[in-house]
Amino acid sequence: MERKIKLLIEYEGSAYHGWQFQTNGLSVQEVLEKSIQKIVKKKTSLHSSGRTDAGVHAEGMVAHFTTVSKMSKDEFMKALNSILPHDIVVKEVSVVPMGFDARRSAGKKTYRYTILNRSYPSALLYRRCLFIPFPLDISAMRRAKNYLVGKHDFTSFRASNCGARSPVREIFKIELIKKREFIFLFFEGGGFLKHMVRNIVGTLVQVGRRQIKSSHVKFILKSKDRQKAGPTAEPQGLCLVNVDYPRSRFLKEEEERRTRVE
């Protein structure tokens, strides 16, 4: 009998051209699919909760695949982690109803962007944060981020080659936490456009450096003009932290699937 397997995945994205299959470089998805196929001895498609760009990391990427393999959850996890490279790890394996979909069933997504703000960089953390040697006005950055919370047209903060049908997205919360030399920006939302978080960070950094006023961010948002926003922040500071799956949505989709089958 066919089963649907859900994976919780962690990866250090520096060596990969993002999550999705690429013709010009190795992707996280490609490595995982080949590993799964090696274990189940059959061509298998892996579907994720979303994509991450080249150089972006994940602590909580979710993906699913279907299989007729009778291996247990623990056997799957041990087998995968025994053949995956050290920078990709399966943290959890679970069997889910066939109606589960890693992307469609997803609710809130949380990203973290890390900035190292001091006079010298880090030899150990340079792949995991953006180094900024200039003083940043944290209060101004906190004021500016508040203009972006809510449901808006984020055209000013989307990549020029973004393929999303609509530029409207909802950010539930943006939190800025400063711990000694580190600044952590947490973004919670139902979904994000291509480069959206990184473009927001690039704009907030300009506010922190007092190149633009915090209040100007609301005009950038309303302008719907990418040229008016700040530069795209480097990918290494970005990490997908968590994907939330509301149980109510999960059960509804399973019920709809069963109705179609019947």
N, C-alpha and C positions, 0 to 999 in steps of 0.2 A: 504494500500500500504506500502511495506517495505521501510524504510528509513535508511540511514547510519548516525550515530551520532558520532561526534568527541568530545573528552574530552581533556581539558588541566588540568593537575593534578600536585599538589604539595604534597610532603610527606617528613616526617622526618623518615629516614629509620632505625633508631636504633633498633626498636622492630621487624624488619622483616628480613626474610632470602632472601632478594633481591626482585626484581620485579616478577620473574617468579614462577609459581607453584612449590612447593617443597614437597616431601613426608615426610621430617623430620622437617618441621617447617612452620610457617605462612608466606605467601608472600603478597605483596601489590596487586598483580593481583587477588589472591583468595578473599581478602576482598572486592575489587571493584566488581568483578563478582557476588558475593553473594548479594551485595547491589543492583546491577542492576536487578538481577533476582527477588529480593524481590519486586521491584517497578513494573516491567513489567509482573510479574507472569508467567515467562517462562524462560527455560534454555537459557543462553546467553553467547557467547564467546567474550572476550575482547582481542583485538589485539593491541600491543604497537609498538612504534617507535624503541624499542630496550630493552635491559635488563640493570638492575643495580644490583650490587653485594649486599650481605648482609651488612647492615650498611651504605650503600651509600644513599644519599638524592637526591631529585629532586625539582626544582622550575618550570620546564617546560616539564614534561613527556607528550607525546601525545599518545592517544589510540583511537580506534574506535570500535563500535559494530553496529549491524543491529537490527532493531526492527519494529514491526507494530504498536507500541504504538502511540497514537495521542497526547501525552503530548507535551507541548511547551518546548522550550529551557530553559526558566526560571523555569518551573515546574520541569524539570529534575534536574537542578542544586540545587534547593531548597530541593527536595526530597532526592537526594543523600547526600548532606551535612547534612541533618537532621539525617541520620542514620549511616554515616561513623564515625569512631573514630577521635579524635581531631588531630591525626598526619597524616591524609590523607584528603586532601581538593580538590574538583573540582573547579577550578578557572574560567572555561569557558566551555560552551556547544554550539556546532554549528551543523547545519545540512549540510552535504557535499554531493557532487555527489557520486553515487554508485561506481565510478571508483577510489575514494580516498582510499589509503591504508597507514596507519600510518607508516609502515616500508618502503615499496617500493617507496612511493611518497616523502620520506624525502630527503632533501639535506644536508646542513651543520648542524652539531651538535656542541654545545658549552658546555664544561665542565669547572668547576672552582674547583681548589684545594686550600684549605686554610691552612696556617701554622701560628701558634702562636709562635713567636720567642722572648722569654724573659726568665727571670730566674725563673718564677713561673707560674703554669698552671692557667686555668680559671675554676671555679666551675660552671659557667653558660654556657660556650661554649665548654666544653670538648667533647660533642657529635657532634660538628660541625667543628672541626679543629684538626690538628696534632700539638701537643706541642713539640717544640724543644728548650731546654734550652741552647744550645751551639751557639756561634756566627756563622753567615753564611756569606760567601763572595758572596754578591749579584751580583757583576760585573762578577765574574767567572760563576755563574749560568746563567746569561744572555748570556754570550758567548757560553756556552755549549748547551743551548736550541736551538740555531740557526742551529746546525748541524742536528737537527731532523726535521726541517721544510722541506716540500716537499714530494714527492712520494718515498717511500722506502720499503724495505723488513724489517719489524719490528719483525722478529723472536727473536731477543735479548730481546724484551720487551713484549713478549706475555706469557701468562700462559702456563704451561706444558700441561694442559688439555683443552686448547683452541680448540674449534671445528670448527673454521673458515677454509674454503677450501684453502684460500690464505693468506699468511702473509703480503701481500703488501697493504699498506694503504697510504693515503695522508693527511698530516697535513698542513692546509692552514696557520695557524698562532699559535704561542705560545707567550703569553704576560706575563711578570712578573711585577707585581705592588707591591711596598712596601708602606704601610700606617702605620706609627708609628710601632707598634709591630706585625703587620700582614703582611704576604706575600701572595699575591694572584697570582696563576698561572692559566691562561686561555688557554684552548686548543680548537682550531677550526679545524674541519676536516669532511670529508665525512662519516667517520665511524671509529670505534676503535676496536681493538682486546681485548679479555678478559684480564683484569688487565693491559692493555697497558699504560693507563695514570698513574696508581699508580706505575708501574715499572719505568716509566720515572721520576716521582717525586722522587722515592727512589734513583735513580741515580743522579739526580740534587742536592739532599740533600748531597750526598757524595761529589759532587763537591764543594758545599757551605762550607762543613766542611774541605775542602782541603785534603780529603782522596784520591781523584783522580784529575788529571788536567782536565780542561774544554776541551782541545783538544782531550783527550782520548775518549770522547763520540763518536766521529766519527769512531774510531776503534771498539768500542763496537757495534755500529750499523752495520758495515761492517762484523763483525765476525759471525753474525747470531747465536750467542751462548748466551742463557739466563743466563748461569753461570757467564758470564763476566759483566753483568749489576748489578745495585744495588738491594737492597731488595725491596719487594713490600710494598709501603707505606700503612699505616693503612686506612681503608675505610671511617672513619668518616669525613675526610677532603674533600671528593669528593662530588660534586653536579652537576647533569645535569641541566644546566641553560636554554638551549633553543634548539629547533629543528626547523629548517627552511624548509619551503615547497615552492620551486620555482613554480610559477604559470604556467610557460611553461610546466614543467614536469607533473603537475597536470592535465592540459587540454589535453595533449597528451595521458595520460593513460585513461582518460575518453572517448576520441574519440576511442581509441583502444577497450575499453570495449563495446561501442555501436556497433562497427563494428562486433565484435564476436557475439553479441546478434542478430543482423540483419542477 
